[in-house]
Amino acid sequence: MTKERKSRKSATVSEKNTPSVSQEESAQPSHANPDNLGFSPDLIGKLCEELRSPLNLAMELADLLKGSHLTGDQIAGVNVIRNANQSVLDRLNDLSTIAQVEAGKLSLDILDFDLLKLVEHATETSTERALEKGILVTRFVDPAIAPVLKGDSQRLRQILSNLTANTLLYKSHGSIFVKVAPDASEGDESKITFTVTDTGSGLSQQEINWLAQPLHSLSDAGNFQADVVSHIGMRVAKCLIESMGGTFWVTGIAGKGTTIGFTLALATGTDLTERHQILKLLKDKRILFANVEEIQLSILQQFASSYGVRHFAITNVEHVPLALQNATASGDPYMLAVVDLSGDERGKSLEPLLLRLLRQSETPIVFLRDIDDPESEIDTLQYTDQLFMPVKQSDFVSCLVNFLPAATSSSRAHDVLDNDASNASTTERIEKEQVLLVDDNRVNREIAKLLLNKLGYQSTLVTSGAKALEEIAQQNFAFVLIDCMMPDMDGFETARRIREAEKDKNYRHKLIAVTASPREGDEAKAKEAGMDDFIAKPVTADKLSKVIGKWHSF
């Protein structure tokens, strides 16, 4: 497995990257400077860290509840709780960033990251909120861009999250399109353009100018009654983009839509040659779309075309068997057929035909489903695969790779694409193994225990680094999860002492740092202390499963 290559780069936001303030403006009382309230930026940053802990706990509990047997109304309620907590966490991240800028301590952590996964993750919460409003959010990353880049992934995620959330705030209809495209290449770096475009009412030029103003000018909003929170998010995003050497812009026409964009120069990350080779195998393959709703069809066609996959669409599912047969007879068969089964009435009316198709077809069939579709007789059959609406680009390409010919689609294809399914068998392999959890917070320990039980682990819980050393002296553990922020002996010192104690043992534990802070260089400090990996709160079963799957074979 390729290990992440990482470096740390300090970058203080210089005067050229901060909004200029005239002498007249500087004479006015500032509401953006924390010092005016008697609070230092460092203190505000620490308060943000303290507030994150209970919010992360609520997020973790919500995820646990979603994994249990709930009714549709209960799931909706859990989603409301989760989204509300995520909103507050996002604002805390913004306040923490502002505090770092005020203190002159804004820094960048440079490491390899998967661009497509980052874009989808950063916009996930906004996508869910948009669906509640009936707004479709489409995300597309041009495959011409190297799949792995090098940069500050946490800052980039914060930027995209803020800009998408800001766009959604002003919309009650229309759609949002998040696009990442290549701009130019020079040496080892590539200029990448990120845009968030909406097709709704849009903003006037006056409103766009207002959004670009410094925080202290909020009172000059005039008749534009925007949410102050959104303005902070925009200002933080702009500040981060400029601190990363990028350019930021907003264009729009009232009544027609707005585009928020920025360009960054990012270096290519670790060369994943195998990933490139597998994706190249998709070129000139052929898929059939059947009965797919128009907007969703256009999205899937864009995904397919970007990877060089040929596609054909028909509206009548009854014509699918004949289309598949004719393609096979012509020597140019479809690699799979995608059939839209979303919606209660739509799925029920197609059920008899689909049952026959599943029993007779030799071509793999993939169903498009709504996440809350009720179970039907089709679910009792061994159909090939399914994709949930709205379909993510990463899920679509992973599905295609799954159905490449056996000779080329190795079992490592999932790992190369970082597909979540690659960790599906993890819990079966580690069921009897022990995990040591080191955390001074009782509620944190109990939630972590529930998550570990869900993954099939047996867990031992301790409250301090000293007690962790006592446990490790008695027995070995498959993994040790260590909270970074503990009194007396913090997680970093605990890790160093564990590594020192291991010198007398023929065993090396897998140490994983756990922290409420995704910033402040904790990940770099964890590596320096001898930890193997890093996980930021809120800790979910999915996050734990991915870390376990990543290190279990070592």
C-alpha positions in Angstrom: 0.0 0.0 0.0 1.3 3.4 -0.9 1.8 5.6 2.2 0.9 9.2 2.1 3.7 11.6 1.5 3.3 14.7 3.5 5.0 17.9 4.3 4.0 21.0 6.4 3.9 24.5 5.0 3.4 27.5 7.2 1.7 30.4 5.6 0.7 33.6 7.4 -1.9 35.7 5.6 0.0 38.8 4.4 -1.4 42.3 4.1 -1.8 41.8 0.3 -4.3 39.0 1.0 -6.4 40.9 3.6 -8.9 43.5 2.6 -7.6 47.1 2.7 -9.2 49.5 5.1 -9.1 53.3 4.6 -8.1 55.7 7.3 -11.7 56.8 7.7 -12.9 53.2 8.0 -10.2 52.3 10.5 -11.6 55.1 12.7 -14.9 53.3 12.9 -15.4 50.7 15.7 -14.7 47.2 14.4 -17.0 44.4 15.2 -14.8 41.8 13.5 -11.8 42.1 15.7 -12.0 39.7 18.8 -9.6 41.9 20.7 -12.2 44.7 21.0 -14.3 42.3 23.1 -11.3 41.5 25.4 -10.8 38.0 23.8 -7.6 37.0 22.2 -7.7 35.0 18.9 -5.9 32.1 20.7 -8.7 32.0 23.3 -11.4 32.1 20.7 -9.6 29.2 18.9 -9.6 27.2 22.2 -13.2 27.9 22.8 -14.0 26.6 19.4 -12.2 23.4 20.2 -14.2 23.0 23.4 -17.5 23.5 21.6 -16.6 20.9 19.0 -16.6 18.1 21.4 -20.3 17.9 22.4 -21.3 18.6 18.8 -19.1 15.8 17.6 -20.8 13.5 20.1 -24.2 14.4 18.8 -23.0 13.7 15.2 -21.7 10.3 16.3 -24.9 9.4 18.0 -26.9 10.5 15.0 -24.8 8.2 12.8 -25.3 5.3 15.2 -29.1 5.9 15.1 -29.1 6.0 11.3 -27.5 2.5 11.3 -30.3 1.0 13.4 -33.8 0.0 12.4 -35.7 3.3 12.1 -38.9 4.3 10.4 -38.9 6.9 7.6 -40.0 9.7 9.9 -37.3 8.7 12.4 -34.6 8.8 9.8 -35.8 12.2 8.7 -35.6 13.4 12.3 -32.1 12.0 12.7 -31.0 13.8 9.4 -32.4 17.1 10.8 -30.3 16.6 14.0 -27.2 15.7 12.0 -27.5 18.6 9.5 -28.1 21.1 12.3 -25.0 19.9 14.1 -23.0 20.0 10.9 -24.0 23.6 10.3 -22.7 24.6 13.7 -19.5 22.7 13.2 -19.0 24.5 9.9 -19.4 27.9 11.6 -17.0 26.9 14.4 -14.4 26.0 11.7 -14.9 29.4 10.2 -14.5 31.1 13.6 -11.4 29.1 14.3 -10.0 30.1 10.9 -10.7 33.8 11.6 -9.0 33.5 15.0 -5.9 32.0 13.2 -5.9 34.8 10.7 -6.2 37.5 13.5 -3.3 35.8 15.4 -1.2 35.5 12.2 -1.1 31.7 12.7 -2.9 30.5 9.6 -1.0 27.5 8.3 -1.3 25.0 5.5 -0.9 21.2 5.8 0.3 19.8 2.4 -0.5 16.2 1.7 -1.9 13.9 -1.0 -5.7 13.7 -1.4 -8.3 12.2 -3.7 -9.9 15.1 -5.5 -13.2 13.4 -6.4 -13.8 12.1 -2.9 -12.9 15.5 -1.4 -15.4 17.3 -3.6 -18.2 14.9 -2.9 -17.6 14.9 0.8 -17.3 18.7 1.1 -20.6 19.2 -0.6 -22.5 16.3 0.9 -24.4 18.2 3.6 -25.5 20.9 1.2 -26.6 18.2 -1.3 -28.9 16.7 1.4 -30.3 20.1 2.3 -30.9 20.9 -1.3 -32.9 17.7 -1.9 -35.2 18.8 1.0 -35.9 22.0 -1.0 -36.3 20.1 -4.3 -33.0 21.5 -5.6 -30.7 19.1 -7.4 -26.9 19.5 -6.7 -24.7 18.0 -9.4 -21.0 17.5 -8.8 -18.5 16.7 -11.6 -14.7 16.4 -11.6 -13.1 16.2 -15.0 -11.1 12.9 -15.3 -8.5 14.8 -17.2 -7.3 16.1 -13.8 -4.9 13.8 -11.9 -7.0 11.9 -9.4 -4.6 12.5 -6.6 -3.3 16.0 -5.9 -1.1 17.5 -3.3 -2.4 20.4 -1.1 -4.3 21.3 2.0 -7.3 19.1 1.8 -9.0 20.3 5.0 -8.8 24.0 3.8 -10.1 23.0 0.3 -12.9 21.1 1.9 -13.8 24.1 4.0 -13.8 26.4 1.0 -16.1 24.2 -1.1 -18.4 23.5 1.8 -18.8 27.2 2.5 -19.4 28.2 -1.1 -21.9 25.5 -1.8 -23.8 26.3 1.4 -23.7 30.0 0.6 -25.2 29.3 -2.8 -28.0 27.2 -1.4 -28.9 29.8 1.2 -30.3 32.2 -1.5 -32.1 29.5 -3.5 -35.6 28.2 -3.3 -35.7 26.6 -6.8 -33.4 25.7 -9.7 -30.2 23.6 -9.5 -26.6 23.9 -8.4 -23.7 22.6 -10.4 -20.3 22.1 -8.8 -17.6 21.6 -11.4 -13.8 21.1 -11.2 -11.9 21.5 -14.5 -8.3 21.8 -15.6 -7.1 25.2 -16.5 -3.4 25.0 -17.4 -0.3 23.0 -16.4 3.2 24.3 -15.7 5.9 22.0 -14.5 4.7 19.8 -11.6 1.7 22.0 -10.9 -1.7 22.2 -12.5 -4.1 25.1 -12.3 -7.5 23.8 -11.4 -10.7 25.9 -11.6 -13.5 25.2 -9.2 -17.0 26.7 -9.9 -20.3 26.6 -8.0 -23.1 27.7 -10.4 -26.8 28.1 -9.6 -29.6 28.5 -12.1 -32.0 30.2 -9.7 -32.7 33.9 -9.1 -29.0 34.8 -8.9 -27.5 37.9 -7.3 -27.3 41.5 -8.5 -24.0 43.2 -9.0 -24.7 45.3 -5.9 -25.2 42.2 -3.9 -22.1 40.5 -5.3 -20.1 43.6 -4.3 -21.5 43.5 -0.8 -20.5 39.9 -0.4 -16.9 40.8 -1.2 -16.7 43.4 1.5 -14.7 43.0 4.8 -16.6 41.6 7.8 -16.7 45.0 9.6 -18.9 46.3 6.8 -21.9 44.1 7.5 -24.0 47.1 8.7 -23.7 48.5 5.1 -25.8 45.8 3.6 -28.6 48.3 2.8 -31.7 46.5 1.5 -29.9 43.2 0.9 -31.0 41.2 4.0 -28.5 38.3 3.7 -27.7 35.9 6.5 -24.6 37.1 8.4 -23.4 33.6 8.7 -23.3 33.1 5.0 -21.2 36.3 4.7 -18.7 35.0 7.2 -18.5 31.8 5.2 -17.8 33.6 1.9 -15.2 35.9 3.5 -13.4 32.9 5.1 -13.4 31.0 1.8 -12.0 34.0 0.0 -9.3 34.5 2.6 -8.3 30.8 2.4 -8.2 30.8 -1.4 -5.9 33.8 -1.4 -3.7 32.3 1.4 -3.2 29.3 -0.9 -2.1 31.6 -3.8 -5.4 31.3 -5.7 -7.8 33.8 -7.3 -11.5 34.2 -6.3 -14.4 35.7 -8.2 -18.2 36.0 -8.3 -20.2 36.7 -11.4 -24.0 36.7 -11.9 -27.1 38.2 -13.4 -30.1 38.8 -11.2 -32.9 36.5 -12.2 -30.5 34.1 -14.2 -28.0 32.8 -11.7 -24.7 33.2 -10.1 -21.2 31.6 -10.4 -18.8 31.5 -7.6 -15.3 30.4 -8.7 -11.7 30.1 -7.8 -8.5 28.8 -9.3 -5.7 27.1 -7.5 -2.3 25.7 -8.5 -1.9 22.2 -7.1 0.9 19.7 -7.5 0.2 16.2 -8.7 0.2 13.7 -5.8 1.5 10.1 -5.6 1.5 8.5 -9.0 -1.3 5.9 -8.9 -0.4 4.2 -12.2 -2.7 1.3 -11.5 -5.7 3.6 -11.1 -4.9 5.3 -14.4 -4.6 1.9 -16.2 -7.9 0.7 -14.8 -9.8 3.8 -15.8 -8.3 3.7 -19.3 -9.9 0.3 -19.7 -13.3 2.0 -19.6 -12.7 3.8 -22.9 -14.9 2.6 -25.7 -17.0 0.3 -23.4 -20.7 0.6 -24.0 -23.7 0.9 -21.6 -27.4 1.1 -22.0 -29.7 3.5 -20.1 -33.3 2.6 -19.9 -36.3 4.6 -18.5 -34.0 7.1 -16.9 -35.5 10.5 -16.0 -34.3 13.3 -18.2 -32.2 15.3 -15.8 -30.6 12.3 -14.2 -29.9 10.8 -17.6 -28.0 13.9 -18.7 -25.9 13.7 -15.6 -25.1 10.0 -16.1 -24.3 10.6 -19.8 -21.8 13.3 -18.8 -20.2 10.9 -16.3 -20.0 8.2 -19.0 -18.6 10.5 -21.7 -15.9 11.9 -19.5 -14.4 8.4 -19.1 -14.8 7.6 -22.8 -17.7 5.3 -22.3 -20.2 5.0 -25.1 -23.8 5.1 -24.2 -27.3 4.7 -25.6 -30.6 5.6 -24.1 -34.1 4.1 -24.6 -37.3 5.2 -22.8 -39.2 1.8 -22.8 -37.9 -1.0 -20.6 -39.8 -3.5 -22.7 -37.2 -2.8 -25.5 -34.2 -3.7 -23.2 -34.1 -7.4 -24.0 -34.1 -6.9 -27.7 -31.5 -4.0 -27.5 -29.2 -6.3 -25.5 -29.6 -9.2 -27.9 -28.9 -7.1 -31.0 -25.8 -5.5 -29.4 -24.4 -9.0 -28.6 -25.2 -10.3 -32.0 -23.4 -7.4 -33.7 -20.2 -8.1 -31.8 -20.4 -4.9 -29.8 -22.2 -5.9 -26.6 -23.2 -3.6 -23.7 -21.1 -4.1 -20.6 -24.2 -3.4 -18.5 -27.7 -1.9 -18.6 -28.8 0.8 -16.2 -32.6 0.7 -15.5 -34.3 3.5 -13.5 -36.5 2.0 -10.8 -36.9 5.1 -8.7 -40.3 6.1 -7.4 -43.0 3.9 -5.8 -45.4 3.8 -8.7 -42.7 3.6 -11.4 -41.0 0.6 -9.7 -44.3 -1.3 -9.0 -45.5 -0.9 -12.6 -42.2 -2.2 -14.0 -41.8 -5.1 -11.5 -43.2 -8.0 -13.7 -41.1 -7.0 -16.7 -38.0 -6.5 -14.6 -38.4 -9.9 -13.0 -38.4 -11.5 -16.5 -35.4 -9.4 -17.5 -33.4 -10.4 -14.5 -34.0 -14.1 -15.1 -33.2 -14.0 -18.8 -30.5 -11.4 -19.4 -26.9 -12.4 -19.6 -25.9 -8.7 -19.5 -25.4 -7.3 -16.0 -28.4 -5.1 -14.8 -27.9 -2.1 -12.5 -31.0 -0.5 -11.0 -31.3 3.2 -10.1 -33.2 3.5 -6.8 -34.3 6.1 -4.4 -32.7 5.7 -1.0 -36.1 5.3 0.6 -37.7 3.0 -2.0 -39.8 0.3 -0.3 -38.7 -3.3 -0.6 -40.3 -5.3 -3.4 -40.2 -8.8 -5.0 -37.2 -7.7 -7.0 -35.1 -7.4 -3.8 -35.5 -11.1 -3.2 -33.7 -11.9 -6.5 -29.9 -11.9 -7.0 -29.7 -8.8 -9.2 -26.4 -7.4 -10.2 -26.1 -4.0 -8.5 -27.8 -0.8 -7.7 -27.1 2.9 -7.6 -28.9 5.4 -5.4 -30.2 8.7 -6.6 -28.8 11.3 -7.0 -25.9 9.2 -8.3 -22.4 10.3 -7.3 -19.6 10.3 -9.9 -17.4 8.1 -7.6 -20.2 5.5 -7.2 -20.9 5.5 -11.0 -17.3 4.9 -12.0 -16.8 2.2 -9.3 -19.9 0.4 -10.6 -18.4 0.4 -14.1 -15.1 -0.9 -12.9 -16.8 -3.7 -11.1 -18.1 -5.0 -14.4 -14.9 -4.9 -16.5 -13.9 -8.3 -17.8 -12.5 -10.6 -15.0 -9.1 -10.7 -16.7 -8.6 -6.9 -16.2 -10.8 -6.1 -13.2 -8.6 -7.4 -10.4 -9.7 -7.6 -6.8 -7.5 -4.6 -6.2 -9.7 -2.4 -8.4 -11.7 -1.4 -5.3 -8.6 -0.4 -3.4 -7.3 1.6 -6.4 -10.6 3.5 -6.6 -10.9 3.8 -2.8 -14.3 2.2 -3.1 -16.1 1.9 0.3 -17.1 -1.7 -0.6 -13.4 -2.7 -0.4 -13.8 -2.8 3.4 -17.0 -4.8 3.4 -15.3 -7.9 4.7 -13.2 -6.1 7.3 -15.5 -7.0 10.2 -15.4 -10.7 9.4 -11.6 -10.7 9.5 -11.2 -8.8 12.8 -14.1 -10.1 14.8 -12.0 -11.6 17.6 -9.4 -8.8 17.8 -9.0 -6.3 20.6 -8.9 -2.5 20.4 -7.6 -0.3 23.2 -9.4 3.1 23.4 -7.7 5.9 25.3 -10.0 8.9 26.1 -10.6 10.9 29.3 -14.2 11.7 28.4 -16.7 9.1 29.6 -19.4 9.8 26.9 -16.7 9.6 24.1 -15.6 6.2 25.4 -19.2 4.8 25.5 -20.0 6.0 21.9 -16.6 4.7 20.6 -17.4 1.3 22.3 -20.7 1.2 20.5 -19.0 2.0 17.2 -16.4 -0.7 17.7 -19.0 -3.3 18.7 -20.8 -2.5 15.5 -17.6 -3.3 13.5 -17.2 -6.5 15.4 -14.4 -5.5 17.8 -13.9 -6.3 21.4 -12.7 -3.1 23.2 -10.8 -2.2 26.3 -11.5 1.4 27.6 -9.0 3.4 29.7 -9.1 7.0 30.8 -5.5 8.2 30.5 -2.2 7.6 28.8 -0.7 6.2 32.0 -3.4 3.5 32.2 -2.9 2.8 28.5 0.8 2.0 29.2 -0.3 -0.4 31.9 -2.7 -2.2 29.6 -0.1 -2.5 26.8 2.4 -4.0 29.3 -0.1 -6.8 29.9 -1.3 -7.6 26.4 -1.1 -6.6 22.7 -3.9 -4.9 20.8 -4.7 -4.9 17.1 -5.3 -1.1 17.3 -4.9 1.7 19.8 -7.2 4.7 19.4 -5.8 7.7 21.3 -7.5 11.0 22.0 -5.0 13.8 21.4 -6.3 16.3 23.9 -6.1 14.6 27.4 -4.9 16.2 30.6 -1.6 15.3 32.3 -0.3 13.1 29.4 -1.7 14.1 26.0 -2.2 11.7 23.1 1.1 12.6 21.4 3.2 11.9 24.5 1.2 8.7 25.1 2.1 7.5 21.6 5.8 8.3 22.1 5.9 6.3 25.4 4.1 3.4 23.7 6.7 3.3 21.0 9.4 3.5 23.6 7.9 0.6 25.5 7.6 -1.5 22.3 11.4 -1.6 22.0 11.3 -4.4 24.6 8.6 -6.3 22.8 8.5 -8.1 19.5 5.2 -6.3 18.5 4.2 -2.9 17.0 0.8 -1.6 17.7 -1.2 0.3 15.1 -1.7 3.7 16.8 -4.5 6.0 15.5 -4.8 9.6 16.7 -8.3 10.9 17.4 -9.0 14.6 17.7 -11.8 17.1 17.7 -9.7 19.5 15.7 -9.1 18.9 12.0 -6.5 21.8 12.1 -3.7 23.1 14.1 -1.1 20.7 12.7 -2.5 17.7 14.8 -2.0 15.3 12.0 1.7 16.3 11.5 2.2 16.1 15.3 0.6 12.6 15.3 3.0 11.3 12.7 6.0 12.8 14.5 4.9 11.1 17.7 4.9 7.7 16.0 1.2 7.3 15.2 0.2 5.4 12.1 -2.9 7.2 11.2 -5.3 10.1 12.1 -9.0 10.4 12.4 -10.9 13.6 13.0 -14.1 13.7 15.0 -17.0 13.1 14.6 -15.9 9.5 14.4 -18.3 7.3 12.5 -18.5 3.6 11.8 -17.6 4.4 8.2 -14.5 6.3 9.1 -13.3 3.6 11.5 -14.0 0.9 8.9 -11.9 2.7 6.3 -8.9 3.1 8.7 -9.2 -0.5 9.8 -9.3 -1.7 6.2 -6.3 0.4 5.3 -4.0 -0.9 8.1 -5.4 -4.4 8.8 -3.2 -6.2 6.3 0.0 -4.6 7.6 
